[in-house]
């Protein structure tokens, strides 16, 4: 990780019609870091993620990717920019009628000029990287939830993206499987230098993987904290941040 800004957000407003979900959002994501968007249910985490992906029109503000404004640039430039993104949605979002190999191959077939043999080799390598060697011909329904998430990660990595976006990657997973997924995310950062932006409310994942994080307060509709989770737990001025990050103490779980 270096100190170069990979994603910069300035004065962003997230709204649905007249209803403002978030206002005056400002933060930056450094190149090669794992950046977590956290907050309670309904605070706007997934809405902000859709803005960063260019899937929702921006009411106000700037989203800069490598210095290029995603909001005001031409549709052609935006398309070229988003080709550098990989996305893992909740549930993996795999096509149920396709095998794992076919799912991972799809973006390669649509967006590259690789031959079928070359596509098959990339697919094999990506599935092996997430621990699914030998499962190429399995369908999503034949796999566990954790395996589906890992297959979704392989597909998100198919085009070797600069930035990976995760929406609640650990949702519905048991603690052991969730920890293995966290380890894969850290491998991405350490071995490939990938910038990772992750939406999650899972405390174990937040403390395990986040280099830095922001907290979205659903009551004030603003970003009220930004920093490493461990620092925020001790130093955040918004009581909601400390309450969110210390939830494990109420059930006797150890807080990192």
C-alpha positions in Angstrom: 0.0 0.0 0.0 1.2 3.5 -0.8 -0.2 6.9 0.1 -1.5 7.6 -3.5 -5.2 8.4 -3.6 -6.9 5.7 -5.7 -10.5 6.9 -5.0 -11.4 10.4 -3.8 -14.9 11.4 -2.7 -15.7 15.1 -2.3 -19.0 16.7 -1.1 -21.0 13.6 -2.2 -24.8 13.6 -1.6 -26.7 10.3 -1.9 -30.4 10.8 -2.4 -33.5 9.1 -3.7 -35.7 11.9 -5.0 -36.1 14.4 -2.2 -35.0 11.9 0.5 -31.3 12.5 1.4 -29.6 9.3 2.6 -26.2 10.9 3.0 -24.9 14.4 2.7 -21.5 16.0 2.4 -19.5 12.8 2.3 -15.7 13.2 2.0 -13.0 10.5 2.1 -10.2 9.0 0.1 -9.1 5.4 -0.4 -5.3 4.8 -0.8 -4.0 2.6 -3.5 -3.6 -1.0 -2.3 -5.5 -0.6 1.0 -8.6 -2.5 2.3 -11.1 0.2 3.0 -14.3 -0.6 4.9 -17.7 1.2 4.8 -19.4 0.5 8.0 -22.5 1.5 9.9 -25.9 0.2 11.1 -28.7 -1.1 9.0 -30.2 1.5 6.7 -27.4 4.0 7.0 -26.6 4.1 3.3 -23.7 1.7 3.0 -24.9 -0.1 -0.1 -26.3 3.1 -1.6 -22.8 4.6 -1.3 -21.3 1.5 -2.9 -23.6 1.8 -5.9 -22.5 5.4 -6.3 -18.9 4.4 -6.3 -19.6 1.7 -8.9 -21.4 4.2 -11.1 -24.6 2.3 -10.9 -26.6 5.2 -9.5 -26.7 8.8 -10.7 -25.0 11.2 -8.3 -27.1 14.1 -7.0 -24.1 16.2 -5.9 -20.4 15.9 -5.4 -17.4 14.2 -7.0 -16.1 10.6 -7.2 -12.6 10.6 -8.5 -11.0 7.3 -9.7 -7.3 7.8 -10.5 -8.1 11.5 -10.7 -10.9 11.1 -13.3 -14.4 12.3 -12.2 -16.8 9.3 -12.5 -19.7 11.7 -12.2 -19.0 14.2 -15.1 -16.9 12.2 -17.5 -18.3 10.9 -20.8 -20.2 7.6 -20.9 -17.3 6.1 -23.0 -14.7 7.1 -20.4 -16.9 5.9 -17.6 -17.2 2.5 -19.3 -13.5 2.3 -19.7 -13.0 3.3 -16.1 -15.4 0.7 -14.7 -13.7 -2.0 -16.7 -11.0 -1.8 -14.0 -13.6 -2.7 -11.3 -14.4 -6.2 -9.9 -17.5 -6.7 -7.9 -18.6 -9.4 -5.4 -22.3 -8.9 -4.6 -24.2 -10.4 -1.7 -24.8 -14.1 -2.3 -22.1 -14.3 -4.9 -24.6 -13.4 -7.7 -23.6 -16.4 -9.9 -25.7 -17.6 -12.8 -27.4 -20.7 -11.5 -27.7 -22.2 -15.0 -23.9 -22.0 -15.5 -21.1 -24.1 -14.1 -18.4 -22.3 -12.0 -16.1 -22.3 -15.1 -18.7 -20.8 -17.3 -19.5 -18.1 -14.7 -15.8 -17.1 -14.4 -15.3 -17.3 -18.1 -18.2 -14.9 -18.9 -16.4 -11.6 -18.3 -13.4 -12.9 -20.2 -15.5 -13.8 -23.2 -17.4 -10.5 -23.1 -14.5 -8.1 -22.6 -11.3 -9.7 -24.0 -10.1 -11.2 -27.2 -8.6 -14.3 -25.6 -9.0 -17.6 -27.4 -11.2 -20.3 -25.8 -8.0 -22.2 -24.7 -6.6 -19.0 -23.1 -10.0 -18.3 -21.3 -10.0 -21.9 -20.0 -6.5 -21.4 -18.6 -7.4 -18.1 -16.8 -10.5 -19.7 -15.4 -8.5 -22.7 -14.1 -6.0 -20.4 -12.4 -8.6 -18.1 -10.8 -10.6 -21.0 -9.4 -7.4 -22.6 -8.1 -6.4 -19.3 -6.5 -9.6 -19.3 -4.4 -9.3 -23.0 -3.5 -11.8 -24.4 -6.0 -9.5 -26.4 -8.2 -11.5 -29.4 -9.4 -14.9 -27.7 -9.1 -15.0 -26.2 -12.5 -18.0 -28.2 -13.7 -20.0 -27.8 -10.6 -23.2 -25.7 -10.5 -23.7 -23.0 -7.7 -26.6 -25.1 -6.2 -24.2 -28.0 -5.6 -21.8 -25.9 -3.4 -21.8 -24.5 0.1 -22.4 -20.8 0.7 -18.7 -20.2 1.3 -17.7 -21.9 -1.9 -20.2 -19.8 -3.8 -18.7 -16.6 -2.3 -15.2 -17.8 -3.3 -16.4 -18.6 -6.8 -17.9 -15.1 -7.0 -14.5 -13.8 -5.9 -12.8 -15.7 -8.7 -15.2 -14.2 -11.3 -14.7 -10.7 -9.8 -10.9 -11.3 -10.3 -11.2 -12.6 -13.8 -10.1 -9.4 -15.5 -7.4 -8.6 -12.9 -9.2 -5.4 -11.7 -7.4 -2.5 -10.0 -10.3 -2.1 -7.5 -12.5 -4.8 -5.9 -15.8 -3.9 -4.4 -17.5 -6.3 -1.9 -21.0 -5.9 -0.6 -21.4 -7.8 2.7 -19.0 -10.7 1.7 -19.4 -12.5 5.0 -23.2 -12.3 5.2 -24.7 -15.7 6.0 -21.3 -17.5 6.5 -20.2 -19.3 9.6 -17.3 -17.8 11.5 -14.7 -20.2 10.1 -15.7 -19.8 6.5 -15.9 -16.0 7.0 -12.4 -16.0 8.4 -11.1 -17.9 5.3 -12.7 -15.3 3.0 -11.1 -12.5 5.0 -7.7 -14.3 4.5 -8.3 -14.3 0.8 -9.0 -10.6 0.8 -5.8 -9.9 2.6 -3.9 -12.1 0.1 -5.3 -9.9 -2.7 -3.9 -6.8 -0.9 -0.6 -8.3 -0.1 0.2 -10.3 -3.3 -1.5 -8.3 -6.0 -1.7 -4.8 -4.6 -5.4 -4.7 -5.3 -7.4 -1.8 -3.7 -10.4 -3.3 -1.9 -13.6 -1.4 -0.9 -15.8 -3.4 1.3 -19.3 -2.8 2.8 -19.8 -4.8 6.0 -21.3 -4.7 9.5 -19.4 -7.8 10.6 -17.0 -6.9 13.5 -14.7 -9.8 13.1 -14.1 -8.9 9.4 -13.7 -5.2 10.1 -11.0 -5.7 12.7 -9.3 -8.5 10.6 -9.0 -6.8 7.3 -9.5 -3.0 7.4 -6.6 -0.7 6.9 -9.0 2.2 7.3 -12.8 2.6 7.6 -15.6 5.2 7.6 -18.7 5.1 9.7 -22.0 6.3 8.3 -24.5 7.5 10.9 -28.0 6.8 9.9 -29.5 9.3 12.3 -27.5 12.3 11.1 -27.2 11.1 7.5 -23.5 11.9 7.6 -20.1 10.4 7.7 -19.0 10.8 11.3 -15.7 8.9 11.6 -12.8 7.9 9.4 -9.6 6.0 10.5 -8.4 2.6 11.5 -11.1 0.6 13.4 -8.9 0.1 16.4 -8.2 3.9 16.6 -11.9 4.7 16.1 -12.9 2.3 18.9 -10.8 4.4 21.3 -10.9 7.9 19.9 -14.1 8.5 17.9 -16.1 11.5 19.1 -19.4 10.0 17.8 -20.7 7.7 20.5 -22.5 5.7 17.8 -19.1 4.7 16.4 -17.8 3.3 19.8 -21.1 1.6 20.4 -21.0 -0.1 16.9 -17.4 -1.2 17.3 -17.8 -2.5 20.9 -20.9 -4.7 20.3 -19.0 -7.9 21.1 -18.5 -6.7 24.7 -22.2 -6.9 25.5 -22.2 -10.7 24.7 -18.9 -11.4 26.4 -17.0 -11.7 23.1 -13.5 -10.3 23.0 -13.1 -7.0 21.2 -9.9 -6.9 19.1 
